[in-house]
Amino acid sequence: MALTQGDPAGVGPEIITKLLVTLPPSKQWRPLVFAEKVALDSVTPSVAGPLLERLVYLPSVPSRSEIDALPLEAVPVVDPVGEPRQLHLGQSGSADAGGAMAALDGGIEAVRSGCADALITAPVSKASIARHHRADFRGHTEYLAEAAGLERYGRDYLMAFLTPDLQVALLTTHLPLREALDEIHEEALVDALQLLNRAAGGRMAVAGVNPHAGEDGLLGAEEIEIVRPAVQRAREQGIDVFGPDSPDSLFARARHGECDWVLSLYHDQGLIAVKTSAFGLSTNWTLGLPFLRTSVDHGTAFDIAGRGVADARSLIQVVQTTLALIAGDLPRCS
């Protein structure tokens, strides 16, 4: 698996280090880390321990045979920048944004070349990348979709989250709410349900846009005019889906096994449910990409970077979930 450092001024390098201490390389998984040496060196010795002695720095993305030739306990690392610099933990600057993007590009190359079976990303600062590197950057999901040549905003790809008892996919991703509402239309919904059915399958439910799913038009007409016709079209295509249902109860019912997936119509509608259900134990899974990509469900945590107190359990959960996905163990709640 390829792991990218995220923003090197955040907790990414620390949680990757803690992951590798907790889950050292084995026959079940071989990590390939894309991280700046200065970032890994910044992790306190009390956290890194003897791991630093097992790091093997490589000049470029290796082949799978090159990784297999390394001792099992070795951790191959590609420094995507390759130049020493000053690192200010907790403060993301231009060099940090550039390093985060260089690591991500290296990880993409690794999965596309077949060197890695999956890409796992540590958190980046969207604001720092947009400020210093690429003004239109909105997040990993959109960047990866663009790199794969997919259409933006939930037609050819979906952001999805897996927790122990709730699976949620998002019709729209990182958009202001006013813009996200404009992206909710029948074709987008049908396309999203088709993709979710191809990638994951199972029984699906679609959340409503408005309170009480519009209350038969009293609280909004989107359910009648947009969502309901899309669900009916999907059902006619053989997709096991129902809705729109009131969001205020649907996620709780899903957790009790009424469905395998909830299609949420905008970011916070779904993510509030996911993170209330299992913050730190959910896996971000990008559906529709030509490779497997997963990520943690938290941000850069600049306020604790460098203190050695970052919790790596989320990243450990992501690795375990990713191994299950590679094995074809798709999530089911019902």
C-alpha positions as CSV (number, residue, x, y, z in Angstrom):
1,M,0.0,0.0,0.0
2,A,1.1,3.5,-0.7
3,L,0.8,6.0,2.2
4,T,1.1,9.7,1.6
5,Q,2.3,12.1,4.3
6,G,-0.5,14.7,4.0
7,D,0.6,18.1,5.2
8,P,4.1,17.6,6.7
9,A,3.4,20.3,9.2
10,G,0.4,18.4,10.6
11,V,0.1,15.0,12.3
12,G,0.4,12.9,9.1
13,P,4.0,11.9,9.6
14,E,3.4,11.1,13.2
15,I,0.4,8.9,12.7
16,I,2.1,7.1,9.8
17,T,5.0,6.4,12.1
18,K,2.8,5.1,14.9
19,L,1.0,2.9,12.4
20,L,4.2,1.3,11.3
21,V,5.3,0.7,14.9
22,T,1.9,-0.9,15.7
23,L,1.5,-2.8,12.4
24,P,5.0,-3.5,11.1
25,P,5.4,-4.8,7.5
26,S,4.3,-8.4,7.0
27,K,3.3,-10.8,4.3
28,Q,-0.2,-9.4,4.6
29,W,0.8,-5.8,3.9
30,R,3.8,-4.0,2.6
31,P,3.8,-0.2,3.1
32,L,5.4,2.2,0.7
33,V,5.6,5.6,2.3
34,F,5.7,8.9,0.4
35,A,7.1,11.4,2.9
36,E,9.8,14.0,3.3
37,K,12.7,12.8,5.4
38,V,12.6,16.1,7.3
39,A,9.0,15.2,8.2
40,L,9.7,11.7,9.4
41,D,12.8,13.0,11.3
42,S,10.6,15.5,13.1
43,V,8.7,12.7,14.8
44,T,10.0,12.4,18.4
45,P,12.3,9.4,19.1
46,S,10.0,8.3,21.8
47,V,7.3,7.7,19.2
48,A,9.5,6.5,16.3
49,G,11.8,4.3,18.3
50,P,13.7,1.7,16.3
51,L,11.4,2.3,13.3
52,L,13.9,4.9,12.0
53,E,16.5,2.2,11.6
54,R,14.2,0.2,9.3
55,L,13.4,3.1,6.9
56,V,14.9,2.5,3.4
57,Y,15.0,5.7,1.3
58,L,14.5,5.1,-2.4
59,P,15.2,7.7,-5.1
60,S,11.9,7.2,-7.0
61,V,8.8,5.1,-7.2
62,P,10.0,1.5,-7.2
63,S,8.7,-1.5,-9.0
64,R,6.9,-4.2,-7.1
65,S,9.9,-6.5,-7.5
66,E,12.2,-3.9,-5.9
67,I,9.9,-3.7,-2.9
68,D,9.7,-7.5,-2.7
69,A,13.5,-7.7,-2.7
70,L,13.8,-5.7,0.5
71,P,13.9,-7.5,3.9
72,L,10.4,-8.0,5.2
73,E,11.0,-5.7,8.2
74,A,12.2,-2.8,5.9
75,V,9.9,0.2,5.2
76,P,10.6,1.7,1.8
77,V,10.2,5.5,1.7
78,V,10.2,7.9,-1.3
79,D,11.0,11.5,-0.4
80,P,8.9,13.3,-2.9
81,V,10.9,16.6,-2.5
82,G,14.4,15.3,-1.8
83,E,15.7,18.5,-0.4
84,P,16.4,19.4,3.2
85,R,14.5,22.3,4.6
86,Q,13.2,23.9,7.8
87,L,9.9,22.4,9.0
88,H,7.6,24.5,11.3
89,L,5.2,22.0,12.8
90,G,1.7,23.4,13.2
91,Q,2.2,26.1,10.5
92,S,1.6,25.1,6.9
93,G,3.4,27.2,4.4
94,S,4.2,27.0,0.7
95,A,6.8,24.3,1.1
96,D,4.4,22.2,3.1
97,A,1.6,22.5,0.5
98,G,4.1,21.6,-2.2
99,G,5.3,18.6,-0.2
100,A,1.8,17.4,0.4
101,M,1.0,17.5,-3.3
102,A,4.3,15.9,-4.4
103,A,3.6,13.0,-2.0
104,L,0.1,12.6,-3.4
105,D,1.3,12.7,-6.9
106,G,3.9,10.0,-6.0
107,G,1.2,7.9,-4.5
108,I,-0.9,8.2,-7.6
109,E,2.0,7.1,-9.7
110,A,2.5,4.1,-7.4
111,V,-1.0,2.7,-7.7
112,R,-1.2,3.5,-11.4
113,S,2.0,1.6,-12.1
114,G,0.9,-1.4,-10.1
115,C,3.6,-0.9,-7.5
116,A,0.9,-0.6,-4.8
117,D,-2.6,-2.2,-4.5
118,A,-4.1,0.8,-2.7
119,L,-3.5,4.5,-1.9
120,I,-4.0,5.7,1.7
121,T,-3.8,9.4,2.3
122,A,-3.0,11.3,5.4
123,P,-4.8,14.6,5.9
124,V,-3.8,17.8,3.9
125,S,-4.7,21.4,4.5
126,K,-7.1,22.4,1.7
127,A,-6.7,26.0,2.6
128,S,-2.9,25.9,2.5
129,I,-2.8,24.1,-0.9
130,A,-5.3,26.5,-2.3
131,R,-3.4,29.5,-1.0
132,H,0.1,28.4,-2.0
133,H,-0.1,25.8,-4.7
134,R,-3.4,25.5,-6.6
135,A,-6.2,27.9,-6.1
136,D,-9.0,25.6,-7.2
137,F,-8.0,22.7,-4.9
138,R,-11.0,21.5,-2.8
139,G,-9.7,18.2,-1.5
140,H,-8.2,14.8,-2.1
141,T,-11.3,13.4,-3.7
142,E,-11.7,16.0,-6.4
143,Y,-8.0,16.0,-7.2
144,L,-7.9,12.2,-7.5
145,A,-11.0,12.2,-9.7
146,E,-9.5,14.8,-11.9
147,A,-6.2,12.9,-12.1
148,A,-8.2,9.9,-13.3
149,G,-10.1,11.9,-15.9
150,L,-13.5,11.7,-14.1
151,E,-16.2,14.3,-14.2
152,R,-16.4,16.5,-11.1
153,Y,-19.1,16.6,-8.4
154,G,-20.4,13.1,-8.0
155,R,-21.2,11.8,-11.4
156,D,-18.3,9.4,-12.1
157,Y,-17.1,9.1,-8.5
158,L,-18.5,9.3,-5.0
159,M,-17.0,10.1,-1.6
160,A,-18.0,7.3,0.7
161,F,-17.5,6.5,4.4
162,L,-17.4,3.1,6.1
163,T,-17.9,2.7,9.8
164,P,-18.6,-0.4,11.9
165,D,-22.4,0.1,11.6
166,L,-23.1,2.8,9.0
167,Q,-22.1,3.3,5.4
168,V,-22.7,6.6,3.7
169,A,-22.0,7.9,0.2
170,L,-22.2,11.6,-0.7
171,L,-23.8,12.9,-3.9
172,T,-21.8,16.2,-3.6
173,T,-18.5,16.7,-1.9
174,H,-16.6,19.9,-0.9
175,L,-19.0,22.6,-2.1
176,P,-20.6,25.5,-0.3
177,L,-24.1,24.5,0.6
178,R,-25.8,26.9,-1.8
179,E,-23.8,25.4,-4.7
180,A,-24.3,21.8,-3.5
181,L,-28.1,22.3,-3.6
182,D,-27.8,23.3,-7.3
183,E,-26.0,20.0,-8.0
184,I,-28.9,17.9,-6.7
185,H,-30.8,16.9,-9.9
186,E,-32.3,13.7,-11.3
187,E,-29.5,12.7,-13.6
188,A,-26.8,13.1,-11.0
189,L,-28.8,11.0,-8.5
190,V,-29.4,8.2,-11.0
191,D,-25.7,8.2,-12.0
192,A,-24.7,8.1,-8.3
193,L,-27.0,5.2,-7.5
194,Q,-25.7,3.3,-10.5
195,L,-22.1,3.8,-9.4
196,L,-22.8,2.9,-5.8
197,N,-24.5,-0.3,-7.0
198,R,-21.6,-1.2,-9.3
199,A,-18.9,-0.5,-6.7
200,A,-20.6,-1.7,-3.5
201,G,-24.0,-3.1,-4.1
202,G,-26.5,-3.9,-1.3
203,R,-29.7,-2.2,-0.2
204,M,-29.6,1.6,-0.5
205,A,-31.6,4.4,0.9
206,V,-31.7,8.0,-0.4
207,A,-31.9,10.9,2.2
208,G,-34.3,13.7,1.5
209,V,-33.2,17.3,0.9
210,N,-35.6,19.0,3.2
211,P,-36.8,18.5,6.8
212,H,-39.1,15.4,6.9
213,A,-38.2,14.8,3.3
214,G,-40.3,17.7,2.3
215,E,-43.5,16.6,4.1
216,D,-45.3,15.9,0.8
217,G,-44.3,19.2,-0.6
218,L,-45.1,21.3,2.4
219,L,-41.5,21.9,3.3
220,G,-40.0,21.8,-0.2
221,A,-40.6,20.3,-3.6
222,E,-37.2,18.7,-4.4
223,E,-38.2,15.3,-3.1
224,I,-41.3,15.2,-5.4
225,E,-39.7,16.8,-8.4
226,I,-36.1,15.4,-8.3
227,V,-35.4,12.7,-5.8
228,R,-38.4,10.5,-6.1
229,P,-38.3,10.2,-9.9
230,A,-34.5,9.4,-9.7
231,V,-35.2,6.6,-7.2
232,Q,-38.0,5.2,-9.3
233,R,-35.7,5.2,-12.4
234,A,-33.0,3.4,-10.4
235,R,-35.5,0.8,-9.2
236,E,-36.6,0.2,-12.8
237,Q,-32.9,-0.6,-13.6
238,G,-32.9,-3.3,-10.9
239,I,-31.2,-1.3,-8.1
240,D,-32.4,-2.1,-4.6
241,V,-33.1,1.4,-3.4
242,F,-35.8,3.3,-1.5
243,G,-36.4,6.9,-0.6
244,P,-36.4,9.8,-0.3
245,D,-36.6,9.3,3.5
246,S,-36.4,11.9,6.3
247,P,-32.7,12.4,7.1
248,D,-33.4,12.9,10.8
249,S,-34.3,9.2,11.3
250,L,-32.8,7.5,8.2
251,F,-29.2,7.3,9.5
252,A,-30.3,5.8,12.8
253,R,-32.4,3.2,11.0
254,A,-29.5,2.4,8.7
255,R,-27.4,1.7,11.8
256,H,-30.0,-0.9,12.9
257,G,-29.7,-2.8,9.6
258,E,-32.5,-1.3,7.5
259,C,-30.1,-0.8,4.6
260,D,-26.4,-1.2,3.7
261,W,-25.9,2.3,2.3
262,V,-27.4,5.8,2.7
263,L,-26.9,8.2,-0.2
264,S,-26.6,11.6,1.4
265,L,-27.2,14.6,-0.8
266,Y,-24.6,17.0,0.6
267,H,-21.5,16.9,2.7
268,D,-22.5,17.7,6.2
269,Q,-25.8,15.8,6.0
270,G,-23.8,12.6,5.7
271,L,-20.7,13.5,7.6
272,I,-22.4,14.6,10.8
273,A,-24.1,11.2,11.0
274,V,-20.8,9.4,10.2
275,K,-18.7,11.2,12.7
276,T,-21.3,11.1,15.4
277,S,-21.6,7.4,14.9
278,A,-17.9,6.5,14.8
279,F,-15.5,9.5,14.8
280,G,-12.0,8.2,14.5
281,L,-13.2,4.8,13.3
282,S,-14.5,5.6,9.8
283,T,-12.7,5.1,6.5
284,N,-13.1,7.5,3.6
285,W,-13.3,5.4,0.4
286,T,-13.4,7.1,-3.0
287,L,-15.7,5.1,-5.3
288,G,-15.3,5.2,-9.1
289,L,-11.5,5.6,-9.3
290,P,-9.5,3.1,-11.3
291,F,-7.6,2.3,-8.2
292,L,-8.4,1.8,-4.5
293,R,-8.1,4.9,-2.4
294,T,-8.9,5.3,1.3
295,S,-8.2,7.9,4.0
296,V,-8.7,8.8,7.6
297,D,-11.7,10.8,8.7
298,H,-9.9,13.7,10.4
299,G,-7.8,16.7,9.6
300,T,-4.3,17.9,10.0
301,A,-4.6,18.7,13.7
302,F,-2.0,21.5,13.5
303,D,-2.7,22.4,17.2
304,I,-1.1,19.1,18.4
305,A,1.5,18.6,15.7
306,G,4.9,17.7,17.0
307,R,3.7,16.9,20.6
308,G,3.7,13.1,20.1
309,V,0.1,12.8,21.2
310,A,-1.7,12.3,17.9
311,D,-4.0,9.2,17.9
312,A,-3.2,6.8,15.1
313,R,-6.1,4.5,15.7
314,S,-8.0,6.0,12.8
315,L,-5.2,5.3,10.4
316,I,-4.8,1.8,11.8
317,Q,-8.6,1.2,11.2
318,V,-8.2,2.5,7.6
319,V,-5.4,0.1,6.9
320,Q,-7.5,-2.8,8.2
321,T,-10.5,-1.7,6.2
322,T,-8.4,-1.3,3.1
323,L,-7.0,-4.8,3.4
324,A,-10.6,-6.1,3.7
325,L,-11.6,-4.1,0.5
326,I,-8.6,-5.6,-1.3
327,A,-9.8,-9.0,-0.3
328,G,-13.3,-8.2,-1.7
329,D,-15.0,-8.0,1.7
330,L,-17.5,-5.4,0.9
331,P,-19.4,-3.8,3.9
332,R,-22.8,-5.0,4.8
333,C,-25.0,-3.7,7.7
334,S,-28.2,-5.5,6.9
